[in-house]
Amino acid sequence: MAQEWFNDCYKSLLDSPLSSWLQTLPSQINTWQQHNKHGEFDKWCRLLNKLPTTSPSVVELGESVTIGKESDINDYTKKQISGLLKQFMPWRKGPFFLHDIHIDTEWRSDWKWDRVAPHIAPLKNRYVLDVGCGSGYHMWRMLGDDAAGVYGIDPTQLFLIQFQAIKHFVGQRNIHFLPLGIEDMQPLKAFDTVFSMGVLYHRKDPMQFLTQLKNQLRKGGELILETLVVDGDENTVLMAGERYAQMRNVWFLPSSEALMVWLGRLGFENIRVVDVNHTTLDEQRSTEWMETQSLKDFLDPADITRTIEGYPAPQRAVIVANKK
């Protein structure tokens, strides 16, 4: 099953500006399939195979990710789909609507997209890379904006399964998920637009990561970077202790101004901060599709402007820049 997903991806690269990726990608995926698959991966694939085939009367990707109506299926099929999709919990990025089944994810990723979309170059006919794509919610929105091809990379294999579950109902489109990290990619220098949303602060070496993002862009291509930031001037960077908002893998939280300096030093131009937003308890929360702890559990109950470790509560900035 998985090999079919990847073969479709390889075919999509053949006559595209990304064709040089075929020099390395198939062998990397073969190695992944032989040595790096999650212990539950084959079970997840068997569950995917049980998803019924439906005929959605609508596929809406522009304003939401909505596939089909409730009237397209019977009650038994609806319960079957819902029960299978819950086997792939936790669902963190969304929401998705499948035949009126509302996958109410931990994050209202649609709110983030609404903050980002007005400030970027139109995606129509562009080749797009989403680095750290999660379940692929934003990829579907990119495709809804008429991108020529959308490629997401993320090493978390449950996210790959969630993406393929949605794609099962959408049908064949030029949108592909690869279980890789950015460090696994050759420098293609070919994407028109590269997104990295919610990844930078997880990197021990942010300069290396930003350089890796730049190496995927063509000259003049656009980077959309969304990350945690702190208030301060161009010299302000917070390095968290052992945990930040209970996350162990958080390293550097720069100010927006410092991040602009970093990008300038690394060869970007036309750098602008287009949005700064404090994450609210309505945007990130526990749901029946993500039942474990969420943001409210990570903030100081006496002062939600601070994390339980005493750091500033999550504030996120969106920065847009072009490769020189």
C-alpha beads as a LAMMPS data file, in Angstrom:
LAMMPS data file: protein, C-alpha beads

324 atoms
323 bonds

1 atom types
1 bond types

-500.0 500.0 xlo xhi
-500.0 500.0 ylo yhi
-500.0 500.0 zlo zhi

Masses

1 110.0

Atoms # bond

1 1 1 0.000 0.000 0.000
2 1 1 2.645 2.532 1.049
3 1 1 4.713 1.768 -2.042
4 1 1 1.788 2.861 -4.202
5 1 1 1.709 6.223 -2.397
6 1 1 5.392 6.784 -3.066
7 1 1 5.234 5.572 -6.673
8 1 1 2.519 8.166 -7.322
9 1 1 4.830 10.788 -5.880
10 1 1 7.728 9.710 -8.105
11 1 1 5.497 9.918 -11.190
12 1 1 4.462 13.437 -10.241
13 1 1 8.111 14.522 -10.176
14 1 1 9.023 13.233 -13.626
15 1 1 8.264 16.257 -15.788
16 1 1 8.376 18.890 -13.057
17 1 1 10.992 21.393 -11.853
18 1 1 11.583 18.923 -8.994
19 1 1 12.679 16.000 -11.180
20 1 1 16.233 15.975 -9.771
21 1 1 14.715 14.784 -6.475
22 1 1 14.411 11.376 -8.117
23 1 1 18.194 11.030 -7.848
24 1 1 17.908 10.402 -4.103
25 1 1 14.286 10.042 -3.014
26 1 1 13.467 6.459 -4.094
27 1 1 16.519 4.983 -2.374
28 1 1 15.763 6.962 0.793
29 1 1 12.199 5.682 0.843
30 1 1 13.392 2.109 0.230
31 1 1 15.731 2.409 3.212
32 1 1 12.900 3.837 5.313
33 1 1 10.596 0.954 4.380
34 1 1 13.232 -1.645 5.239
35 1 1 14.579 -0.189 8.483
36 1 1 12.591 2.716 9.895
37 1 1 8.906 1.852 9.839
38 1 1 7.000 2.311 13.089
39 1 1 6.002 -0.908 14.841
40 1 1 2.321 -0.050 14.361
41 1 1 2.652 1.021 10.734
42 1 1 1.452 -2.195 9.110
43 1 1 -1.527 -2.332 11.499
44 1 1 -2.421 1.255 10.613
45 1 1 -2.257 0.347 6.916
46 1 1 -4.626 -2.574 7.475
47 1 1 -7.063 -0.193 9.146
48 1 1 -6.740 2.247 6.229
49 1 1 -7.642 -0.598 3.893
50 1 1 -10.934 -1.001 5.768
51 1 1 -12.058 2.558 5.018
52 1 1 -15.066 2.350 2.698
53 1 1 -14.977 3.914 -0.728
54 1 1 -17.484 6.758 -1.026
55 1 1 -18.562 9.149 -3.756
56 1 1 -18.331 12.625 -2.231
57 1 1 -20.770 15.076 -3.763
58 1 1 -18.451 17.949 -2.815
59 1 1 -14.731 18.406 -2.212
60 1 1 -14.049 21.838 -0.723
61 1 1 -10.427 22.765 -0.043
62 1 1 -10.501 26.522 -0.504
63 1 1 -12.390 27.665 2.588
64 1 1 -12.075 24.468 4.649
65 1 1 -11.214 20.789 4.197
66 1 1 -14.671 19.389 3.585
67 1 1 -15.214 16.138 1.711
68 1 1 -18.717 14.923 0.992
69 1 1 -22.044 15.418 2.708
70 1 1 -23.854 13.315 5.267
71 1 1 -26.479 12.469 2.662
72 1 1 -23.806 10.783 0.489
73 1 1 -23.594 7.797 2.871
74 1 1 -25.793 5.788 5.221
75 1 1 -25.600 5.734 9.009
76 1 1 -23.671 2.453 9.111
77 1 1 -20.974 3.793 6.779
78 1 1 -20.713 6.997 8.787
79 1 1 -20.179 5.042 12.006
80 1 1 -17.672 2.789 10.259
81 1 1 -15.624 5.746 9.004
82 1 1 -15.706 7.521 12.363
83 1 1 -14.672 4.382 14.255
84 1 1 -11.726 3.717 11.945
85 1 1 -10.508 7.326 11.995
86 1 1 -10.521 7.296 15.794
87 1 1 -8.007 4.445 15.611
88 1 1 -5.543 7.077 14.342
89 1 1 -5.831 9.384 17.355
90 1 1 -4.511 11.772 18.491
91 1 1 -5.539 14.135 15.696
92 1 1 -3.621 17.359 16.311
93 1 1 -3.920 19.507 13.168
94 1 1 -7.205 20.202 11.380
95 1 1 -10.209 20.397 11.414
96 1 1 -11.498 18.015 8.767
97 1 1 -15.089 17.352 7.732
98 1 1 -15.746 13.968 6.116
99 1 1 -19.359 13.299 5.180
100 1 1 -20.335 15.504 8.138
101 1 1 -17.957 13.709 10.506
102 1 1 -16.201 16.567 12.264
103 1 1 -12.626 15.630 13.144
104 1 1 -12.263 18.271 15.849
105 1 1 -8.490 18.416 16.179
106 1 1 -6.412 19.816 19.036
107 1 1 -5.372 22.803 16.941
108 1 1 -7.633 25.107 14.962
109 1 1 -5.132 25.062 12.123
110 1 1 -7.654 26.874 9.944
111 1 1 -7.177 29.939 12.152
112 1 1 -3.434 29.843 11.510
113 1 1 -4.041 29.523 7.774
114 1 1 -6.365 32.512 7.871
115 1 1 -3.554 34.552 9.444
116 1 1 -0.978 33.385 6.915
117 1 1 -2.841 33.247 3.596
118 1 1 -3.466 36.987 3.008
119 1 1 0.263 37.760 3.140
120 1 1 1.792 35.238 0.751
121 1 1 2.274 35.154 -3.005
122 1 1 -0.638 33.395 -4.742
123 1 1 0.009 29.663 -4.840
124 1 1 -1.656 29.096 -8.206
125 1 1 0.614 26.949 -10.418
126 1 1 3.416 26.932 -7.823
127 1 1 5.324 23.954 -6.460
128 1 1 5.087 24.017 -2.697
129 1 1 6.964 22.275 0.129
130 1 1 5.522 22.069 3.655
131 1 1 8.282 21.200 6.138
132 1 1 6.975 19.560 9.302
133 1 1 3.543 19.219 7.725
134 1 1 1.873 17.258 10.532
135 1 1 -1.301 15.528 9.348
136 1 1 -1.254 17.645 6.195
137 1 1 -4.088 20.058 6.976
138 1 1 -2.281 23.081 5.547
139 1 1 -1.221 21.059 2.502
140 1 1 -4.871 20.590 1.567
141 1 1 -5.451 24.319 1.909
142 1 1 -2.415 24.961 -0.325
143 1 1 -3.883 22.621 -2.914
144 1 1 -7.190 24.448 -2.538
145 1 1 -5.347 27.589 -3.632
146 1 1 -4.486 25.854 -6.925
147 1 1 -0.858 24.946 -6.307
148 1 1 0.598 22.852 -9.144
149 1 1 2.046 20.349 -6.682
150 1 1 2.136 20.122 -2.896
151 1 1 4.748 18.058 -1.064
152 1 1 4.866 17.617 2.693
153 1 1 7.658 16.118 4.771
154 1 1 7.380 14.953 8.365
155 1 1 9.055 11.965 10.043
156 1 1 6.053 11.219 12.287
157 1 1 4.452 8.168 10.707
158 1 1 1.036 8.520 12.340
159 1 1 0.731 11.846 10.509
160 1 1 1.414 10.031 7.229
161 1 1 -1.434 7.649 8.023
162 1 1 -3.790 10.513 8.906
163 1 1 -2.904 12.267 5.658
164 1 1 -3.567 9.126 3.626
165 1 1 -6.895 8.624 5.404
166 1 1 -8.034 12.041 4.183
167 1 1 -6.583 11.461 0.716
168 1 1 -8.556 8.209 0.480
169 1 1 -11.748 10.276 0.416
170 1 1 -10.455 13.232 -1.634
171 1 1 -9.115 11.026 -4.406
172 1 1 -6.039 11.330 -6.572
173 1 1 -4.514 14.806 -6.573
174 1 1 -0.971 16.133 -6.946
175 1 1 -0.350 16.187 -3.212
176 1 1 2.155 13.900 -1.499
177 1 1 3.478 13.189 2.000
178 1 1 6.994 11.814 2.534
179 1 1 8.233 10.493 5.906
180 1 1 11.440 12.517 5.858
181 1 1 13.068 15.388 7.709
182 1 1 14.512 18.429 5.979
183 1 1 17.990 17.112 6.764
184 1 1 17.242 14.127 4.489
185 1 1 16.585 16.276 1.428
186 1 1 19.120 17.125 -1.227
187 1 1 19.270 20.890 -1.930
188 1 1 16.752 21.031 -4.773
189 1 1 16.716 24.834 -5.162
190 1 1 13.473 24.376 -7.106
191 1 1 10.383 25.012 -4.961
192 1 1 8.473 28.233 -5.558
193 1 1 7.212 28.376 -1.965
194 1 1 8.464 26.692 1.210
195 1 1 6.405 26.677 4.400
196 1 1 7.801 25.905 7.839
197 1 1 5.185 26.337 10.529
198 1 1 5.905 25.272 14.086
199 1 1 9.316 23.666 13.563
200 1 1 12.153 26.164 14.100
201 1 1 12.029 26.122 17.913
202 1 1 12.459 22.331 17.896
203 1 1 15.877 22.646 16.220
204 1 1 19.154 22.714 18.151
205 1 1 20.792 24.585 15.275
206 1 1 18.307 27.132 13.925
207 1 1 20.801 28.608 11.441
208 1 1 21.386 25.228 9.855
209 1 1 17.636 24.648 9.648
210 1 1 16.980 28.020 8.004
211 1 1 19.778 27.293 5.526
212 1 1 18.195 23.940 4.721
213 1 1 14.905 25.704 4.005
214 1 1 16.670 28.204 1.746
215 1 1 18.336 25.361 -0.156
216 1 1 14.946 24.066 -1.276
217 1 1 13.877 27.395 -2.806
218 1 1 14.526 28.647 -6.300
219 1 1 15.990 32.133 -6.634
220 1 1 13.253 34.590 -5.727
221 1 1 11.186 31.835 -4.109
222 1 1 9.200 32.605 -0.983
223 1 1 9.679 31.295 2.551
224 1 1 6.793 31.388 5.010
225 1 1 8.138 30.856 8.512
226 1 1 5.817 30.555 11.504
227 1 1 7.401 30.023 14.899
228 1 1 7.346 30.839 18.597
229 1 1 8.832 34.224 19.413
230 1 1 9.375 36.401 22.461
231 1 1 9.179 40.158 22.855
232 1 1 12.425 42.053 22.524
233 1 1 14.884 43.712 20.177
234 1 1 17.214 42.287 17.541
235 1 1 19.511 40.899 20.257
236 1 1 16.808 39.029 22.200
237 1 1 16.755 35.226 22.168
238 1 1 15.307 32.997 24.893
239 1 1 16.826 29.565 25.321
240 1 1 14.405 27.501 27.374
241 1 1 15.498 25.204 30.170
242 1 1 14.645 21.532 30.264
243 1 1 11.029 22.259 29.286
244 1 1 8.976 25.022 27.750
245 1 1 5.193 24.634 28.187
246 1 1 6.012 21.039 29.144
247 1 1 7.749 20.409 25.810
248 1 1 11.233 18.965 26.171
249 1 1 12.371 19.662 22.632
250 1 1 12.231 23.461 22.600
251 1 1 15.502 25.293 22.045
252 1 1 15.655 28.880 20.767
253 1 1 12.832 31.423 20.895
254 1 1 14.073 34.610 19.222
255 1 1 12.290 37.921 18.999
256 1 1 10.779 38.693 15.596
257 1 1 13.460 41.342 15.147
258 1 1 16.260 38.866 15.866
259 1 1 14.736 36.370 13.474
260 1 1 14.721 38.986 10.733
261 1 1 18.432 39.566 11.337
262 1 1 19.093 35.838 11.100
263 1 1 17.241 35.570 7.799
264 1 1 19.068 38.578 6.383
265 1 1 22.453 37.124 7.281
266 1 1 21.528 33.829 5.613
267 1 1 20.631 35.311 2.229
268 1 1 16.992 36.312 2.354
269 1 1 15.530 39.655 1.345
270 1 1 12.181 41.457 1.491
271 1 1 11.835 40.123 5.043
272 1 1 8.670 41.167 6.827
273 1 1 6.735 40.210 9.920
274 1 1 3.141 39.852 8.757
275 1 1 1.454 38.559 11.906
276 1 1 2.079 38.180 15.644
277 1 1 -0.474 36.288 17.695
278 1 1 -0.802 34.851 21.192
279 1 1 -2.089 31.273 21.145
280 1 1 -5.422 31.117 22.948
281 1 1 -7.166 28.319 24.806
282 1 1 -9.737 28.264 21.997
283 1 1 -7.097 27.658 19.336
284 1 1 -5.294 24.777 21.089
285 1 1 -7.297 22.498 23.355
286 1 1 -8.246 18.907 24.157
287 1 1 -11.114 17.387 22.167
288 1 1 -12.705 13.978 21.714
289 1 1 -10.181 13.454 18.888
290 1 1 -7.199 14.484 21.072
291 1 1 -7.994 13.542 24.638
292 1 1 -4.692 14.148 26.432
293 1 1 -3.380 17.372 27.955
294 1 1 -3.270 20.551 25.896
295 1 1 -2.400 24.217 26.264
296 1 1 -4.442 24.999 29.397
297 1 1 -2.480 22.312 31.244
298 1 1 0.822 23.922 30.265
299 1 1 0.070 27.460 31.475
300 1 1 0.261 28.845 34.994
301 1 1 -3.326 28.543 36.303
302 1 1 -2.840 31.754 38.309
303 1 1 -1.462 33.691 35.314
304 1 1 -2.090 32.334 31.824
305 1 1 0.347 34.867 30.349
306 1 1 3.097 32.566 31.668
307 1 1 3.887 28.894 31.140
308 1 1 3.962 26.658 34.192
309 1 1 7.768 27.003 34.075
310 1 1 7.459 30.793 34.285
311 1 1 8.317 31.657 30.687
312 1 1 6.170 33.945 28.505
313 1 1 3.125 32.063 27.204
314 1 1 3.256 30.971 23.538
315 1 1 3.362 33.844 21.075
316 1 1 3.732 33.043 17.398
317 1 1 4.949 35.184 14.528
318 1 1 4.663 34.718 10.785
319 1 1 7.600 35.997 8.744
320 1 1 7.668 36.048 4.961
321 1 1 10.913 36.426 3.000
322 1 1 12.374 35.788 -0.449
323 1 1 15.567 34.019 -1.435
324 1 1 18.058 36.358 -3.024

Bonds

1 1 1 2
2 1 2 3
3 1 3 4
4 1 4 5
5 1 5 6
6 1 6 7
7 1 7 8
8 1 8 9
9 1 9 10
10 1 10 11
11 1 11 12
12 1 12 13
13 1 13 14
14 1 14 15
15 1 15 16
16 1 16 17
17 1 17 18
18 1 18 19
19 1 19 20
20 1 20 21
21 1 21 22
22 1 22 23
23 1 23 24
24 1 24 25
25 1 25 26
26 1 26 27
27 1 27 28
28 1 28 29
29 1 29 30
30 1 30 31
31 1 31 32
32 1 32 33
33 1 33 34
34 1 34 35
35 1 35 36
36 1 36 37
37 1 37 38
38 1 38 39
39 1 39 40
40 1 40 41
41 1 41 42
42 1 42 43
43 1 43 44
44 1 44 45
45 1 45 46
46 1 46 47
47 1 47 48
48 1 48 49
49 1 49 50
50 1 50 51
51 1 51 52
52 1 52 53
53 1 53 54
54 1 54 55
55 1 55 56
56 1 56 57
57 1 57 58
58 1 58 59
59 1 59 60
60 1 60 61
61 1 61 62
62 1 62 63
63 1 63 64
64 1 64 65
65 1 65 66
66 1 66 67
67 1 67 68
68 1 68 69
69 1 69 70
70 1 70 71
71 1 71 72
72 1 72 73
73 1 73 74
74 1 74 75
75 1 75 76
76 1 76 77
77 1 77 78
78 1 78 79
79 1 79 80
80 1 80 81
81 1 81 82
82 1 82 83
83 1 83 84
84 1 84 85
85 1 85 86
86 1 86 87
87 1 87 88
88 1 88 89
89 1 89 90
90 1 90 91
91 1 91 92
92 1 92 93
93 1 93 94
94 1 94 95
95 1 95 96
96 1 96 97
97 1 97 98
98 1 98 99
99 1 99 100
100 1 100 101
101 1 101 102
102 1 102 103
103 1 103 104
104 1 104 105
105 1 105 106
106 1 106 107
107 1 107 108
108 1 108 109
109 1 109 110
110 1 110 111
111 1 111 112
112 1 112 113
113 1 113 114
114 1 114 115
115 1 115 116
116 1 116 117
117 1 117 118
118 1 118 119
119 1 119 120
120 1 120 121
121 1 121 122
122 1 122 123
123 1 123 124
124 1 124 125
125 1 125 126
126 1 126 127
127 1 127 128
128 1 128 129
129 1 129 130
130 1 130 131
131 1 131 132
132 1 132 133
133 1 133 134
134 1 134 135
135 1 135 136
136 1 136 137
137 1 137 138
138 1 138 139
139 1 139 140
140 1 140 141
141 1 141 142
142 1 142 143
143 1 143 144
144 1 144 145
145 1 145 146
146 1 146 147
147 1 147 148
148 1 148 149
149 1 149 150
150 1 150 151
151 1 151 152
152 1 152 153
153 1 153 154
154 1 154 155
155 1 155 156
156 1 156 157
157 1 157 158
158 1 158 159
159 1 159 160
160 1 160 161
161 1 161 162
162 1 162 163
163 1 163 164
164 1 164 165
165 1 165 166
166 1 166 167
167 1 167 168
168 1 168 169
169 1 169 170
170 1 170 171
171 1 171 172
172 1 172 173
173 1 173 174
174 1 174 175
175 1 175 176
176 1 176 177
177 1 177 178
178 1 178 179
179 1 179 180
180 1 180 181
181 1 181 182
182 1 182 183
183 1 183 184
184 1 184 185
185 1 185 186
186 1 186 187
187 1 187 188
188 1 188 189
189 1 189 190
190 1 190 191
191 1 191 192
192 1 192 193
193 1 193 194
194 1 194 195
195 1 195 196
196 1 196 197
197 1 197 198
198 1 198 199
199 1 199 200
200 1 200 201
201 1 201 202
202 1 202 203
203 1 203 204
204 1 204 205
205 1 205 206
206 1 206 207
207 1 207 208
208 1 208 209
209 1 209 210
210 1 210 211
211 1 211 212
212 1 212 213
213 1 213 214
214 1 214 215
215 1 215 216
216 1 216 217
217 1 217 218
218 1 218 219
219 1 219 220
220 1 220 221
221 1 221 222
222 1 222 223
223 1 223 224
224 1 224 225
225 1 225 226
226 1 226 227
227 1 227 228
228 1 228 229
229 1 229 230
230 1 230 231
231 1 231 232
232 1 232 233
233 1 233 234
234 1 234 235
235 1 235 236
236 1 236 237
237 1 237 238
238 1 238 239
239 1 239 240
240 1 240 241
241 1 241 242
242 1 242 243
243 1 243 244
244 1 244 245
245 1 245 246
246 1 246 247
247 1 247 248
248 1 248 249
249 1 249 250
250 1 250 251
251 1 251 252
252 1 252 253
253 1 253 254
254 1 254 255
255 1 255 256
256 1 256 257
257 1 257 258
258 1 258 259
259 1 259 260
260 1 260 261
261 1 261 262
262 1 262 263
263 1 263 264
264 1 264 265
265 1 265 266
266 1 266 267
267 1 267 268
268 1 268 269
269 1 269 270
270 1 270 271
271 1 271 272
272 1 272 273
273 1 273 274
274 1 274 275
275 1 275 276
276 1 276 277
277 1 277 278
278 1 278 279
279 1 279 280
280 1 280 281
281 1 281 282
282 1 282 283
283 1 283 284
284 1 284 285
285 1 285 286
286 1 286 287
287 1 287 288
288 1 288 289
289 1 289 290
290 1 290 291
291 1 291 292
292 1 292 293
293 1 293 294
294 1 294 295
295 1 295 296
296 1 296 297
297 1 297 298
298 1 298 299
299 1 299 300
300 1 300 301
301 1 301 302
302 1 302 303
303 1 303 304
304 1 304 305
305 1 305 306
306 1 306 307
307 1 307 308
308 1 308 309
309 1 309 310
310 1 310 311
311 1 311 312
312 1 312 313
313 1 313 314
314 1 314 315
315 1 315 316
316 1 316 317
317 1 317 318
318 1 318 319
319 1 319 320
320 1 320 321
321 1 321 322
322 1 322 323
323 1 323 324
